[in-house]
Amino acid sequence: MTSRIDKERLRRAVREILEAIGEDVEREGLRATPERIADMYGELFQGLAEDPADQLQTAFGEGHQELVILRDIPFYSMCEHHLLPFHGVAHVGYIPNERLVGVSKIARLVEGFARRPQLQERLTCQVADCIMDTLQPAGVAVVISAEHLCMTMRGVKKPGSKVVTSITRGSFVESPISRTEFLSLLHGK
């Protein structure tokens, strides 16, 4: 994938927004803002230029077929409805079908999908489906908890509110025991 970020166009758009809200784009504090915003968007949306599944291409056979969980993976994303951040933690568990992947790859997978204009519900599904499709484990479970600034700094203005989404695939759907084990290990800090 190649970058879709057109920084010059972003600079012009930010300048237009600043002018539209009545700001003087030539004043000292704002002169470099269009450039800074263009650079920031290049970083925040770098997931559009990547295939997060690439993170899972290096797997190794260990014969391990028991639950593996990486919890409390911090992430930042941008709500596609308001282009305001949402941030939180992702918890990812999978039951390998003899193929393991380095745990840092799971964290990078979450980050790759988070660095796009996003919905938390979609992010949760994308992480689970990518692991299922790429590693073909017996099952996957993903829980994401996040605070959305579009809800806390505008609109209803309820800081501290969290949105929790979850999804299960494979054996986590079929076996209440696997699902219960995953959830108990998440809360058994």
Backbone as a printed PyTorch tensor [residue, N CA C, xyz], in Angstrom:
tensor([[[  0.8430,  -1.1870,   0.0000],
         [  0.0000,   0.0000,   0.0000],
         [  0.8850,   1.2460,   0.0000]],

        [[  0.4100,   2.2650,  -0.6540],
         [  1.1600,   3.5170,  -0.6640],
         [  0.3770,   4.5740,   0.0990]],

        [[  1.1010,   5.5710,   0.5720],
         [  0.4900,   6.6190,   1.3630],
         [ -0.5110,   7.4110,   0.5350]],

        [[ -1.6540,   7.6760,   1.1310],
         [ -2.6740,   8.5000,   0.4950],
         [ -2.6180,   9.9280,   1.0190]],

        [[ -1.6820,  10.2220,   1.8920],
         [ -1.6170,  11.5220,   2.5430],
         [ -1.0420,  12.5600,   1.5790]],

        [[ -1.8480,  13.5460,   1.2530],
         [ -1.4290,  14.6640,   0.4040],
         [ -1.2030,  15.8490,   1.3370]],

        [[  0.0310,  16.0140,   1.7890],
         [  0.3330,  17.0210,   2.8080],
         [  0.0830,  18.4460,   2.3280]],

        [[  0.3450,  18.7190,   1.0790],
         [  0.0970,  20.0790,   0.5820],
         [ -1.3960,  20.4030,   0.6200]],

        [[ -2.1910,  19.4590,   0.2270],
         [ -3.6540,  19.6520,   0.2600],
         [ -4.1400,  19.8050,   1.7070]],

        [[ -3.5740,  19.0170,   2.6120],
         [ -3.9140,  19.1560,   4.0290],
         [ -3.5560,  20.5480,   4.5480]],

        [[ -2.3730,  21.0250,   4.1970],
         [ -1.9640,  22.3700,   4.6330],
         [ -2.9780,  23.4260,   4.1690]],

        [[ -3.3860,  23.3230,   2.9130],
         [ -4.3660,  24.2890,   2.3860],
         [ -5.7040,  24.1560,   3.1250]],

        [[ -6.1200,  22.9370,   3.3970],
         [ -7.4020,  22.7100,   4.0770],
         [ -7.3760,  23.2560,   5.5120]],

        [[ -6.2950,  23.0430,   6.2270],
         [ -6.1850,  23.5510,   7.5970],
         [ -6.1910,  25.0730,   7.5840]],

        [[ -5.4890,  25.6320,   6.6410],
         [ -5.4790,  27.0930,   6.5050],
         [ -6.9070,  27.6030,   6.2720]],

        [[ -7.6430,  26.9230,   5.4190],
         [ -9.0330,  27.2960,   5.1200],
         [ -9.9240,  27.1820,   6.3640]],

        [[ -9.7370,  26.1120,   7.1390],
         [-10.5130,  25.9510,   8.3720],
         [-10.2210,  27.0940,   9.3360]],

        [[ -8.9560,  27.4050,   9.5190],
         [ -8.5900,  28.5020,  10.4290],
         [ -9.2080,  29.8200,   9.9720]],

        [[ -9.1580,  30.0870,   8.6860],
         [ -9.7770,  31.3090,   8.1650],
         [-11.2910,  31.2710,   8.3510]],

        [[-11.9090,  30.1000,   8.1570],
         [-13.3650,  29.9600,   8.2710],
         [-13.8680,  30.2030,   9.7010]],

        [[-13.0200,  29.9250,  10.7010],
         [-13.4450,  30.1870,  12.0800],
         [-13.0760,  31.5990,  12.5310]],

        [[-12.5210,  32.3710,  11.5970],
         [-12.2320,  33.7660,  11.8850],
         [-10.8480,  34.0520,  12.4220]],

        [[ -9.9360,  33.1130,  12.2810],
         [ -8.5670,  33.3060,  12.7730],
         [ -7.6930,  33.9760,  11.7150]],

        [[ -6.6670,  34.6350,  12.2040],
         [ -5.6540,  35.2390,  11.3420],
         [ -4.5430,  34.2110,  11.1570]],

        [[ -4.4940,  33.5850,   9.9910],
         [ -3.5190,  32.5100,   9.7540],
         [ -2.0900,  33.0230,   9.6600]],

        [[ -1.9240,  34.3240,   9.6240],
         [ -0.5790,  34.8960,   9.5550],
         [ -0.0450,  35.3130,  10.9220]],

        [[ -0.8750,  35.1830,  11.9650],
         [ -0.3420,  35.5530,  13.2810],
         [  0.6850,  34.5230,  13.7200]],

        [[  1.5820,  34.9530,  14.5770],
         [  2.7520,  34.1480,  14.9420],
         [  2.4020,  32.7240,  15.3980]],

        [[  1.4290,  32.5870,  16.2650],
         [  1.0970,  31.2640,  16.8060],
         [  0.4820,  30.3040,  15.8080]],

        [[ -0.0470,  30.8220,  14.7080],
         [ -0.7360,  29.9640,  13.7350],
         [  0.0140,  29.7710,  12.4190]],

        [[  1.0530,  30.5540,  12.1840],
         [  1.7430,  30.5060,  10.8940],
         [  2.1700,  29.0880,  10.5040]],

        [[  2.7100,  28.3300,  11.4310],
         [  3.2090,  26.9820,  11.1180],
         [  2.1770,  25.8860,  11.4060]],

        [[  0.9940,  26.2610,  11.8800],
         [ -0.0200,  25.2550,  12.2370],
         [ -0.4240,  24.3750,  11.0530]],

        [[ -0.6900,  24.9060,   9.8780],
         [ -1.0500,  24.0080,   8.7690],
         [  0.0160,  22.9380,   8.4930]],

        [[  1.2860,  23.3030,   8.5760],
         [  2.3820,  22.3390,   8.3720],
         [  2.3890,  21.2900,   9.4910]],

        [[  2.2230,  21.7640,  10.7330],
         [  2.2200,  20.8260,  11.8690],
         [  1.0550,  19.8420,  11.7810]],

        [[ -0.1220,  20.3370,  11.4130],
         [ -1.3010,  19.4700,  11.3000],
         [ -1.1010,  18.4590,  10.1720]],

        [[ -0.5620,  18.8920,   9.0480],
         [ -0.3080,  17.9620,   7.9310],
         [  0.6530,  16.8600,   8.3520]],

        [[  1.7120,  17.2210,   9.0710],
         [  2.6590,  16.2150,   9.5600],
         [  1.9860,  15.2740,  10.5660]],

        [[  1.1810,  15.8540,  11.4660],
         [  0.4950,  15.0440,  12.4700],
         [ -0.4640,  14.0550,  11.8000]],

        [[ -1.2400,  14.5150,  10.8230],
         [ -2.1670,  13.6120,  10.1450],
         [ -1.4190,  12.5050,   9.4080]],

        [[ -0.2580,  12.8260,   8.8760],
         [  0.5620,  11.7950,   8.2470],
         [  0.8990,  10.6800,   9.2230]],

        [[  1.1840,  11.0510,  10.4640],
         [  1.4880,  10.0710,  11.5090],
         [  0.2290,   9.3670,  12.0140]],

        [[ -0.8210,  10.1370,  12.3230],
         [ -2.0320,   9.5590,  12.8960],
         [ -2.7410,   8.5950,  11.9580]],

        [[ -2.6140,   8.8340,  10.6570],
         [ -3.3140,   8.0040,   9.6850],
         [ -2.3760,   7.1210,   8.8730]],

        [[ -1.1860,   6.8230,   9.4150],
         [ -0.2300,   5.9920,   8.6860],
         [ -0.7590,   4.5850,   8.4440]],

        [[ -1.7490,   4.1520,   9.2050],
         [ -2.3430,   2.8360,   8.9910],
         [ -3.0180,   2.6930,   7.6390]],

        [[ -3.3740,   3.8170,   7.0070],
         [ -3.9660,   3.7630,   5.6700],
         [ -2.9480,   3.3200,   4.6230]],

        [[ -1.6760,   3.4920,   4.9150],
         [ -0.6160,   3.1440,   3.9660],
         [ -0.0190,   1.7710,   4.2560]],

        [[ -0.5910,   1.0570,   5.2130],
         [ -0.0400,  -0.2400,   5.6210],
         [ -1.1090,  -1.3220,   5.5330]],

        [[ -0.6600,  -2.5400,   5.4280],
         [ -1.5440,  -3.6900,   5.5940],
         [ -1.2060,  -4.2970,   6.9500]],

        [[ -2.0460,  -4.0680,   7.9670],
         [ -1.7270,  -4.5740,   9.3000],
         [ -1.4850,  -6.0880,   9.3430]],

        [[ -2.0850,  -6.8220,   8.4260],
         [ -1.8820,  -8.2800,   8.3900],
         [ -0.4270,  -8.6510,   8.1650]],

        [[  0.3480,  -7.7510,   7.5760],
         [  1.7750,  -8.0190,   7.3740],
         [  2.4730,  -8.3000,   8.6950]],

        [[  1.9540,  -7.7560,   9.7870],
         [  2.5680,  -7.9690,  11.0990],
         [  2.5110,  -9.4310,  11.5190]],

        [[  1.5680, -10.1750,  10.9700],
         [  1.3760, -11.5660,  11.4020],
         [  2.0220, -12.5840,  10.4680]],

        [[  2.7880, -12.1270,   9.5130],
         [  3.3620, -13.0360,   8.5210],
         [  4.4800, -13.9120,   9.0830]],

        [[  5.1400, -13.4550,  10.1410],
         [  6.2030, -14.2510,  10.7350],
         [  5.6390, -14.9910,  11.9410]],

        [[  5.2340, -16.2150,  11.7100],
         [  4.7040, -17.0690,  12.7750],
         [  5.5920, -18.3040,  12.8590]],

        [[  5.5440, -18.9670,  13.9680],
         [  6.3840, -20.1470,  14.1400],
         [  5.5780, -21.2490,  14.7970]],

        [[  5.8920, -22.4670,  14.4160],
         [  5.1920, -23.6280,  14.9540],
         [  5.8340, -24.0930,  16.2420]],

        [[  5.0820, -24.0580,  17.3050],
         [  5.5710, -24.5100,  18.6070],
         [  4.7200, -25.6490,  19.1450]],

        [[  3.6190, -25.9450,  18.4600],
         [  2.7230, -26.9780,  18.9530],
         [  1.8550, -26.5020,  20.1070]],

        [[  1.9310, -25.2190,  20.4570],
         [  1.1550, -24.6690,  21.5690],
         [ -0.2920, -24.4970,  21.1310]],

        [[ -1.2130, -25.0250,  21.9290],
         [ -2.6310, -24.9450,  21.5880],
         [ -3.4710, -24.4530,  22.7590]],

        [[ -2.8530, -23.6870,  23.6430],
         [ -3.5620, -23.1250,  24.7970],
         [ -3.6630, -21.6130,  24.6460]],

        [[ -4.5310, -21.0400,  25.4110],
         [ -4.8400, -19.6150,  25.3260],
         [ -3.6110, -18.7340,  25.5220]],

        [[ -3.4670, -17.7450,  24.6350],
         [ -2.4320, -16.7160,  24.7210],
         [ -3.1640, -15.3790,  24.7530]],

        [[ -2.8410, -14.5310,  25.7290],
         [ -3.5080, -13.2300,  25.8550],
         [ -2.4550, -12.1340,  25.9470]],

        [[ -2.6800, -11.0900,  25.1930],
         [ -1.9280,  -9.8500,  25.3630],
         [ -2.9660,  -8.8180,  25.7800]],

        [[ -2.8450,  -8.3240,  27.0020],
         [ -3.8510,  -7.3890,  27.4950],
         [ -3.2450,  -6.0140,  27.7490]],

        [[ -4.1370,  -5.0550,  27.8690],
         [ -3.7520,  -3.6700,  28.1660],
         [ -2.8370,  -3.0770,  27.0940]],

        [[ -3.1590,  -3.3190,  25.8210],
         [ -2.4120,  -2.7360,  24.7060],
         [ -2.9430,  -1.3140,  24.5110]],

        [[ -2.1500,  -0.2960,  24.8490],
         [ -2.6590,   1.0680,  24.6620],
         [ -2.7300,   1.4270,  23.1820]],

        [[ -3.7370,   2.2120,  22.8210],
         [ -3.8510,   2.6720,  21.4370],
         [ -4.5190,   4.0380,  21.4130]],

        [[ -4.3170,   4.7300,  20.2950],
         [ -4.9600,   6.0040,  20.0120],
         [ -5.5040,   5.9020,  18.6040]],

        [[ -6.7050,   6.4140,  18.4160],
         [ -7.3020,   6.4110,  17.0870],
         [ -8.0990,   7.6920,  16.9150]],

        [[ -8.6470,   7.8730,  15.7140],
         [ -9.4530,   9.0550,  15.4210],
         [-10.8480,   8.6190,  14.9820]],

        [[-11.8430,   9.1140,  15.6940],
         [-13.2400,   8.8580,  15.3490],
         [-13.5090,   9.4080,  13.9520]],

        [[-14.0260,   8.5740,  13.0800],
         [-14.2520,   9.0250,  11.7080],
         [-15.4350,   9.9660,  11.5860]],

        [[-16.2710,  10.0450,  12.6170],
         [-17.4290,  10.9360,  12.5540],
         [-17.0820,  12.3900,  12.8640]],

        [[-16.1160,  12.6070,  13.7810],
         [-15.7920,  13.9680,  14.2000],
         [-14.3070,  14.3100,  14.0500]],

        [[-13.4940,  13.3330,  13.6630],
         [-12.0370,  13.4880,  13.5940],
         [-11.4830,  13.9960,  14.9240]],

        [[-12.0160,  13.4270,  15.9970],
         [-11.4790,  13.6470,  17.3350],
         [-10.9470,  12.3110,  17.8360]],

        [[ -9.9520,  12.3570,  18.7240],
         [ -9.3460,  11.1050,  19.1940],
         [-10.2600,  10.2660,  20.0740]],

        [[-10.0230,   8.9760,  20.0180],
         [-10.4740,   8.0760,  21.0770],
         [ -9.2760,   7.2180,  21.4310]],

        [[ -9.1860,   6.8740,  22.7110],
         [ -8.0060,   6.1550,  23.1750],
         [ -8.4050,   5.2000,  24.2780]],

        [[ -7.6150,   4.1590,  24.4120],
         [ -7.9030,   3.1700,  25.4350],
         [ -6.9480,   2.0080,  25.3720]],

        [[ -7.4890,   0.8360,  25.7180],
         [ -6.6800,  -0.3800,  25.7010],
         [ -7.4330,  -1.4930,  24.9870]],

        [[ -6.6500,  -2.3390,  24.3340],
         [ -7.1890,  -3.5210,  23.6680],
         [ -6.6430,  -4.7530,  24.3870]],

        [[ -7.4740,  -5.7560,  24.4780],
         [ -7.0890,  -7.0570,  25.0390],
         [ -7.3600,  -8.0880,  23.9440]],

        [[ -6.3410,  -8.8530,  23.5890],
         [ -6.4620,  -9.8100,  22.4900],
         [ -6.0330, -11.1810,  22.9940]],

        [[ -6.8960, -12.1520,  22.8010],
         [ -6.5700, -13.5310,  23.1540],
         [ -6.8180, -14.4390,  21.9600]],

        [[ -5.9730, -15.4410,  21.8240],
         [ -6.2120, -16.4160,  20.7710],
         [ -5.7290, -17.7850,  21.2290]],

        [[ -6.3350, -18.8090,  20.6610],
         [ -5.9380, -20.1860,  20.9260],
         [ -5.2480, -20.6770,  19.6610]],

        [[ -3.9100, -20.7440,  19.6970],
         [ -3.1640, -21.1050,  18.4920],
         [ -3.5180, -22.4970,  17.9840]],

        [[ -3.4210, -22.6400,  16.7080],
         [ -3.5590, -23.9450,  16.0780],
         [ -2.1500, -24.3700,  15.6910]],

        [[ -1.2830, -24.3990,  16.7100],
         [  0.1380, -24.7510,  16.6190],
         [  1.0220, -23.6460,  16.0470]],

        [[  0.4420, -22.5500,  15.5500],
         [  1.2370, -21.4400,  15.0100],
         [  1.1380, -20.2490,  15.9610]],

        [[  2.2930, -19.8170,  16.4540],
         [  2.3740, -18.6630,  17.3410],
         [  2.9470, -17.4760,  16.5930]],

        [[  2.6080, -16.2980,  17.0820],
         [  3.1840, -15.0780,  16.5420],
         [  3.7580, -14.3050,  17.7250]],

        [[  4.8340, -13.5570,  17.4980],
         [  5.4090, -12.7560,  18.5740],
         [  4.3760, -11.7840,  19.1150]],

        [[  4.3150, -11.6320,  20.4330],
         [  3.2810, -10.7880,  21.0360],
         [  3.3920,  -9.3310,  20.5920]],

        [[  4.6030,  -8.8630,  20.2750],
         [  4.7300,  -7.4830,  19.7950],
         [  3.9920,  -7.3020,  18.4690]],

        [[  3.8570,  -8.3760,  17.7150],
         [  3.1510,  -8.3010,  16.4310],
         [  1.6660,  -8.0380,  16.6440]],

        [[  1.1150,  -8.5650,  17.7170],
         [ -0.2970,  -8.3200,  18.0190],
         [ -0.4950,  -6.8510,  18.3780]],

        [[  0.4150,  -6.2980,  19.1670],
         [  0.3320,  -4.8750,  19.5180],
         [  0.4490,  -4.0170,  18.2550]],

        [[  1.3380,  -4.3940,  17.3500],
         [  1.4940,  -3.6360,  16.0960],
         [  0.2650,  -3.7670,  15.2040]],

        [[ -0.3800,  -4.9250,  15.2490],
         [ -1.6080,  -5.1350,  14.4880],
         [ -2.6960,  -4.1740,  14.9800]],

        [[ -2.8710,  -4.0880,  16.2890],
         [ -3.8540,  -3.1620,  16.8610],
         [ -3.5330,  -1.7400,  16.4210]],

        [[ -2.2730,  -1.3460,  16.5250],
         [ -1.8700,   0.0060,  16.1450],
         [ -2.1140,   0.2730,  14.6600]],

        [[ -1.8310,  -0.7120,  13.8200],
         [ -2.0290,  -0.5220,  12.3800],
         [ -3.4760,  -0.2380,  12.0200]],

        [[ -4.4060,  -0.9440,  12.6570],
         [ -5.8190,  -0.6850,  12.3960],
         [ -6.3000,   0.5880,  13.0890]],

        [[ -5.7100,   0.9230,  14.2440],
         [ -6.1240,   2.1270,  14.9800],
         [ -5.7000,   3.4020,  14.2610]],

        [[ -4.6290,   3.3490,  13.4980],
         [ -4.1150,   4.5590,  12.8390],
         [ -4.7860,   4.7860,  11.4890]],

        [[ -6.1050,   4.8880,  11.5720],
         [ -6.9690,   5.1750,  10.4230],
         [ -8.1810,   5.9220,  10.9660]],

        [[ -8.9170,   6.6510,  10.1310],
         [-10.2180,   7.1170,  10.6120],
         [-11.0150,   5.8590,  10.9780]],

        [[-11.5720,   5.8120,  12.1620],
         [-12.0040,   4.5210,  12.6670],
         [-13.2770,   4.6200,  13.4970]],

        [[-13.9350,   3.4960,  13.6420],
         [-14.9950,   3.2630,  14.6140],
         [-14.4820,   2.1780,  15.5430]],

        [[-14.7530,   2.3070,  16.8270],
         [-14.2590,   1.3040,  17.7690],
         [-14.8140,  -0.0780,  17.4480]],

        [[-16.0780,  -0.1350,  17.0660],
         [-16.6910,  -1.4220,  16.7430],
         [-15.9690,  -2.0860,  15.5720]],

        [[-15.6350,  -1.2960,  14.5450],
         [-14.9210,  -1.8380,  13.3860],
         [-13.5130,  -2.2700,  13.7760]],

        [[-12.8450,  -1.4530,  14.5700],
         [-11.4940,  -1.7780,  15.0230],
         [-11.4760,  -3.1430,  15.7180]],

        [[-12.4370,  -3.3690,  16.5920],
         [-12.5330,  -4.6410,  17.3170],
         [-12.6610,  -5.8080,  16.3380]],

        [[-13.5410,  -5.6620,  15.3580],
         [-13.7450,  -6.7230,  14.3560],
         [-12.5120,  -6.9230,  13.4800]],

        [[-11.8900,  -5.8310,  13.0570],
         [-10.7310,  -5.9420,  12.1670],
         [ -9.5970,  -6.7170,  12.8310]],

        [[ -9.3390,  -6.4380,  14.1000],
         [ -8.2620,  -7.1440,  14.8040],
         [ -8.5830,  -8.6330,  14.8740]],

        [[ -9.8040,  -8.9680,  15.2880],
         [-10.1800, -10.3840,  15.4140],
         [-10.1540, -11.0900,  14.0620]],

        [[-10.7490, -10.4710,  13.0550],
         [-10.8260, -11.1220,  11.7480],
         [ -9.4500, -11.2960,  11.1080]],

        [[ -8.5800, -10.3200,  11.3010],
         [ -7.2340, -10.4250,  10.7350],
         [ -6.4730, -11.5980,  11.3680]],

        [[ -6.5800, -11.7490,  12.6650],
         [ -5.9070, -12.8680,  13.3380],
         [ -6.4960, -14.1910,  12.8640]],

        [[ -7.8250, -14.2670,  12.7820],
         [ -8.4560, -15.5110,  12.3210],
         [ -8.0240, -15.8500,  10.8940]],

        [[ -8.0620, -14.8600,  10.0140],
         [ -7.7440, -15.1100,   8.6070],
         [ -6.2680, -15.4290,   8.3840]],

        [[ -5.3890, -14.7660,   9.1320],
         [ -3.9550, -14.9010,   8.8770],
         [ -3.3430, -16.0830,   9.6220]],

        [[ -3.6350, -16.2100,  10.9110],
         [ -3.0330, -17.2870,  11.7100],
         [ -3.8690, -18.5600,  11.7350]],

        [[ -5.1400, -18.4340,  11.4350],
         [ -6.0780, -19.5520,  11.4810],
         [ -6.0220, -20.3040,  12.8170]],

        [[ -6.1680, -19.5540,  13.9230],
         [ -6.1800, -20.2010,  15.2370],
         [ -7.5190, -20.8920,  15.4840]],

        [[ -7.5890, -21.6290,  16.5720],
         [ -8.8510, -22.2580,  16.9520],
         [ -9.8960, -21.2040,  17.3140]],

        [[ -9.4410, -20.0870,  17.8820],
         [-10.3790, -19.0210,  18.2400],
         [ -9.6630, -17.7310,  18.5810]],

        [[-10.4260, -16.6360,  18.5410],
         [ -9.9090, -15.3020,  18.8700],
         [-10.9710, -14.5710,  19.6790]],

        [[-10.5110, -13.8050,  20.6750],
         [-11.3910, -12.9180,  21.4310],
         [-10.6960, -11.5700,  21.5710]],

        [[-11.4460, -10.4990,  21.3620],
         [-10.9070,  -9.1460,  21.4660],
         [-11.8850,  -8.3070,  22.2830]],

        [[-11.3500,  -7.5840,  23.2640],
         [-12.1280,  -6.6190,  24.0410],
         [-11.3740,  -5.2970,  23.9840]],

        [[-12.1040,  -4.2360,  23.6560],
         [-11.5030,  -2.8980,  23.6090],
         [-12.3180,  -1.9720,  24.4960]],

        [[-11.6170,  -1.2040,  25.3210],
         [-12.2360,  -0.1970,  26.1770],
         [-11.5850,   1.1360,  25.8540]],

        [[-12.4170,   2.1480,  25.5540],
         [-11.8470,   3.4260,  25.1250],
         [-12.7170,   4.6040,  25.5500]],

        [[-12.0500,   5.7330,  25.7240],
         [-12.7300,   7.0000,  25.9570],
         [-12.7050,   7.7820,  24.6540]],

        [[-13.8690,   8.3300,  24.2840],
         [-14.0270,   9.0480,  23.0240],
         [-14.1500,  10.5340,  23.3020]],

        [[-13.1960,  11.3120,  22.8020],
         [-13.2410,  12.7490,  23.0380],
         [-14.4270,  13.4150,  22.3480]],

        [[-14.9790,  12.7890,  21.3030],
         [-16.1700,  13.3550,  20.6680],
         [-17.3640,  13.2990,  21.6200]],

        [[-17.2730,  12.4860,  22.6550],
         [-18.3390,  12.3930,  23.6560],
         [-17.9700,  13.1300,  24.9420]],

        [[-16.6920,  13.3180,  25.1970],
         [-16.2880,  13.9030,  26.4710],
         [-16.0110,  15.4000,  26.3930]],

        [[-15.5650,  15.9060,  25.2400],
         [-15.2550,  17.3320,  25.1630],
         [-16.2880,  18.1270,  24.3770]],

        [[-17.2430,  17.4360,  23.7650],
         [-18.3260,  18.0890,  23.0230],
         [-19.5940,  17.2620,  23.2310]],

        [[-20.6720,  17.6720,  22.6410],
         [-21.9100,  16.8990,  22.7260],
         [-22.3740,  16.7040,  24.1540]],

        [[-22.4910,  15.4600,  24.5840],
         [-23.0140,  15.1270,  25.9130],
         [-22.0500,  15.5030,  27.0460]],

        [[-20.7700,  15.6510,  26.7440],
         [-19.7370,  16.0920,  27.7000],
         [-19.7220,  15.2440,  28.9760]],

        [[-19.3750,  13.9950,  28.8280],
         [-19.3050,  13.0610,  29.9530],
         [-17.9040,  12.4560,  30.0530]],

        [[-16.9160,  13.2480,  30.5450],
         [-15.5440,  12.7340,  30.6890],
         [-15.4970,  11.4880,  31.5670]],

        [[-14.6270,  10.5890,  31.2080],
         [-14.4500,   9.3590,  31.9720],
         [-15.3320,   8.2190,  31.4990]],

        [[-16.3220,   8.5270,  30.6600],
         [-17.1740,   7.4650,  30.1170],
         [-16.3440,   6.5990,  29.1790]],

        [[-16.5750,   5.3020,  29.2380],
         [-15.8320,   4.3640,  28.3950],
         [-16.8040,   3.5710,  27.5290]],

        [[-16.3810,   3.3110,  26.3190],
         [-17.0970,   2.4160,  25.4210],
         [-16.3390,   1.0950,  25.4370]],

        [[-17.0600,   0.0000,  25.6380],
         [-16.4410,  -1.3230,  25.6450],
         [-17.0670,  -2.1380,  24.5270]],

        [[-16.2130,  -2.6740,  23.6700],
         [-16.6660,  -3.5440,  22.5900],
         [-15.9410,  -4.8720,  22.7080]],

        [[-16.6170,  -5.9180,  22.2810],
         [-15.9840,  -7.2360,  22.3140],
         [-16.4520,  -8.0470,  21.1200]],

        [[-15.6230,  -8.9940,  20.7670],
         [-15.9700,  -9.9050,  19.6780],
         [-15.2740, -11.2340,  19.9230]],

        [[-15.9320, -12.2920,  19.5520],
         [-15.3350, -13.6210,  19.6540],
         [-15.4810, -14.3250,  18.3130]],

        [[-14.5200, -15.1690,  18.0380],
         [-14.5190, -15.9670,  16.8180],
         [-14.1040, -17.3910,  17.1810]],

        [[-14.5250, -18.3400,  16.3620],
         [-14.0900, -19.7290,  16.5110],
         [-14.4840, -20.3340,  17.8420]],

        [[-13.5190, -20.9590,  18.5150],
         [-13.8010, -21.7000,  19.7420],
         [-14.3420, -20.8290,  20.8720]],

        [[-14.0940, -19.5180,  20.8250],
         [-14.6450, -18.6430,  21.8570],
         [-16.1540, -18.4840,  21.6920]],

        [[-16.6550, -18.6440,  20.4810],
         [-18.0960, -18.6130,  20.2450],
         [-18.6960, -19.9470,  20.6540]],

        [[-18.0160, -21.0120,  20.2960],
         [-18.5310, -22.3660,  20.4950],
         [-18.4170, -22.8580,  21.9330]],

        [[-17.4510, -22.3410,  22.6860],
         [-17.1890, -22.8670,  24.0260],
         [-17.2980, -21.7760,  25.0860]],

        [[-18.3650, -21.8380,  25.8940],
         [-18.4810, -20.8760,  26.9990],
         [-17.2980, -20.9790,  27.9780]],

        [[-16.6890, -22.1450,  28.0660],
         [-15.5500, -22.3250,  28.9720],
         [-14.3610, -21.4930,  28.4900]],

        [[-14.0770, -21.5250,  27.1960],
         [-12.9690, -20.7230,  26.6520],
         [-13.2410, -19.2370,  26.8480]],

        [[-14.4720, -18.8230,  26.5700],
         [-14.8430, -17.4180,  26.7290],
         [-14.6910, -16.9860,  28.1840]],

        [[-15.1490, -17.8140,  29.1100],
         [-15.0520, -17.5140,  30.5460],
         [-13.5980, -17.4450,  30.9840]],

        [[-12.7610, -18.3630,  30.4950],
         [-11.3390, -18.3340,  30.8500],
         [-10.7000, -17.0260,  30.3700]],

        [[-10.9810, -16.6240,  29.1510],
         [-10.4390, -15.3690,  28.6070],
         [-10.8620, -14.1990,  29.4810]],

        [[-12.1410, -14.0750,  29.7630],
         [-12.6290, -12.9390,  30.5490],
         [-12.1040, -12.9590,  31.9760]],

        [[-11.9750, -14.1310,  32.5750],
         [-11.4590, -14.1820,  33.9450],
         [ -9.9850, -13.7980,  34.0050]],

        [[ -9.2330, -14.1540,  32.9770],
         [ -7.8070, -13.7700,  32.9450],
         [ -7.6330, -12.2670,  32.6820]],

        [[ -8.5750, -11.6570,  31.9860],
         [ -8.5200, -10.2080,  31.7790],
         [ -8.7110,  -9.4740,  33.1010]],

        [[ -9.6130,  -9.9670,  33.9150],
         [ -9.9460,  -9.2730,  35.1550],
         [ -9.1290,  -9.7430,  36.3400]],

        [[ -8.3430, -10.7820,  36.1690],
         [ -7.5360, -11.3210,  37.2570],
         [ -6.1820, -10.6870,  37.3660]],

        [[ -6.1300,  -9.3780,  37.2610],
         [ -4.8660,  -8.6460,  37.2750],
         [ -4.1780,  -8.9090,  38.5810]]])
